[in-house]
Amino acid sequence: MLTQCAVEEGLNLRLGLKGLTSYAETLSVYGTDAALRDGDDTPWSKGFLASAYASRGIKIRFTSGSGAETLMGYDAGRSMLYLEVRCLLLVKAAGAQGVQNGSISCIALPSALPGGVRAVLAENLLAAALGLEVATGNDAMSSHSQMRKTAKLMLQFLPGSDFITSGYSSMPLQDNMFGGGNFDADDMDDWLVMQRDMRVDAGMVPVTEDAVLGVRRKAAQAMQAVFAAFDFPAISAAEIEAAATAYASGDMPERDLVADLAAADRLLDGPLTAVDVIAALARAGFDDIAGNVLGMQKARVAGDYLQPAAVLDKQFRAESAFTDPNDYRGPGTGFRLEGEEWARIAAIPQARDPTEMAPVMRGAAGVRLQARGAAAEGAAGEVVIAVGPAFATALDTVLCGLTHGETLRALIGGIASEGLCARVVKVHHSADCGQIGFEGAKLSGSGIAIGLQSKGTAVIQRRGLAPLNNLELFSQAPLLSASAYRQIGANAACHAKRQSPVPVKVDNMARLRLTVQAMLLHKREIAAMDSALPPSEMEPQFDV
């Protein structure tokens, strides 16, 4: 482990000296006495390494976290949190801007122990108290349980930290060489929704698919230009297009790895630096990218972004814990996500227009209801079908996809199958399913009615029962079908004949899938109400 860290840190520093990177992390520290005495991890060696990076304007975060010391096999007779505090103090003493904290790759160990996740939160709090930049480490796999890993995230997501993750993985899980990310490319949509719902800036801004494809393609073309300028193995047009649309590394064409590694060695061992990269980009017409790389070199010379919690804006101005200090003094104070920043985060691409989810009447109800005046109580041998105010007017389709005509025809057919006749009544003054059925039952000669909302929810009601006390309720409209509505009609007729009805299928998860759409359709139903109108007698005229 120590050798691996030394090799990684050495390579990071070489790249930084060439100007090819402006940030380094995973500079590991460990809190046991044996680790502090080791030649690679003494306070002196880590302080020297931090100074080497800082001297070239390279931003760093040290990496520590509860669990790391135990996994190294040292037994100091101290808690993991105690050892982690020693690590944090070492980071502070070394002059580092911040720490990649929150247990990181060892998170599975503390999270498996009672109170372990609370100790991880304590790490973050102590780092903040020491004035260190805190990246809370949600980029490392903490559990295979979707619920547990999200629970760990939210404990840091809501109170906030400088960086909710040390770096969000934009690749799918199988390509993440960090041992699997806690959240990866497949979780981005959910991450954006959580930001919006909790009104939290957790590091990502919604983008459109076209914008992403454009950025990917341009980045690949810029790489192609730099490779050509340095006489590295060529990048083909097919590789550029694959890079723009690839989901995972398996979607990329094979390359000559030996030749690519040889080119990497030439870069590291030769005279090429970031200045050569800037010149190659400018010659190829990528002035904006060249300007960004140059801007990073200027920022390194100024050194302002070496401050804790520093980020650069589009003009490469540093915003940090010093320029924008935390002014939290209790509830209602401190940072608020407002204005343009909030509008950007709220504009998630998967948001849908309500009119798309609940379209207005499209002239395809499949039935027209001809009004025949105010409805009166009917004769024995009938079942009333009472429909809502928007039925076959403002709306024309139920949630399962049937038109209003198909739905009504199925109910009438079911009633007829039991030897009874159906009478259609429209209720204008209420959009409530129970109330619609209640009004229908009062008018039904048999005392039995079917109440039908325009979104498809149905109820079988008997005269004399309270509106919410019904014989049968079919609340899961998305699950219904023509045969189900026919069975509902038959069941209503059975109730009218005082016979036992047939059970109808129930799925308690069905309504969860279309709750929003159901609400929007119901809103349309409410808009179609007319409290001054009594129930109307209706003559259905079905389309052929």
Secondary structure, DSSP 8 states (H G I E B T S, - for coil): -HHHHHHHHHHHHHHHHTTS-SEEEEEE---SHHHHHSSSSSHHHHHHHHHHHHHTT-EEEEE--TTHHHHTT---SS-HHHHHHHHHHHHHHHT-SEEE-SSGGGTHHHHTSTTHHHHHHHHHHHHHHTT-EEE--TTS---S-HHHHHHHHHHHHTT--SBSSSS---S-GGG-TTTS-SS-GGGHHHHHHHHHHHT---S-----HHHHHHHHHHHHHHHHHHHHHTT-S---HHHHHHHHH-SSGGGS----HHHHHHHHHHHHHSS--HHHHHHHHHHTT-HHHHHHHHHHHHHHHH-GGGSTT-EE-TT--EE-TTTS-----STT-S----HHHHHHHH--TT---HHHHS----S--SEEEEEEEE-----TTEEEEEE-TTBTTTB-B-TTS-BHHHHHHHHHHHHHHTT-EEEEEE--S---HHHHHHHHHHH-TTSEEEEE-TTS-EEEEETTS-TT--SEEE--GGG--HHHHHHHHHHHHHHHTT---------TTHHHHTHHHHHHHHHHHHHT--TT---EEEEEEE--
